[in-house]
Amino acid sequence: MKLKQCLIVIGTFWPTIALAAGDTFVTGNRLLDECSRRSEFCTGYIAGLTDEMLLFDVIRKQRTACLPDKVLLGQIIDIAMNHLHAHPESRQYNAGSIITFALMKAFPCN
């Protein structure tokens, strides 16, 4: 399988696979804890996740979320925190999937 095809498959199914996985590097619980302490880990994790989402959007030629041009990282962190507080039932899942979903809801593409 070509690299581009492989990345498309991973990008398409990654949120589903990550939410279903029992083991994950960072859960929503951990991210909420880190962000509540205003740690650099929180800022770096969310910035990296957002950059990765935008990169996959370019590779797949399909947008996951339509972030405004001048959106600030602080706004994205606020959206992540609000989502984690509003949905405690999902915090045990992969933080990347949770935050990607939160950004899709906050910045839907028409």
DAKAJO-V473989 format. One record per pair of residues at least 12 apart in sequence whose C-alpha atoms are under 8 Angstrom apart, sorted by the first residue. I is the first residue (numbers start at 1). J is the second residue. Records with the same first field share a line. If there is no record, write none. Layout:
I = J, J
This chain:
4 = 59
7 = 56, 59, 60
8 = 56, 59, 60
11 = 56, 60
15 = 96, 97, 100
16 = 97
18 = 93, 94, 96, 97
19 = 93, 94, 97, 98
20 = 93
21 = 93, 94
22 = 93
24 = 93, 94
25 = 94
26 = 94, 95, 96
27 = 91, 92, 93, 94, 95
28 = 84, 90, 91, 92, 93, 94, 95, 98
29 = 91, 92, 95
31 = 95
32 = 81, 84
35 = 81
43 = 73, 77
46 = 76, 77
47 = 73
49 = 96, 100
50 = 100
53 = 100
63 = 109
64 = 104, 108, 109
65 = 103, 104, 105, 107, 108, 109
66 = 104, 107, 108, 109
67 = 107
68 = 107
76 = 103
79 = 102, 103, 106
80 = 99, 102, 103
83 = 99, 102
84 = 98
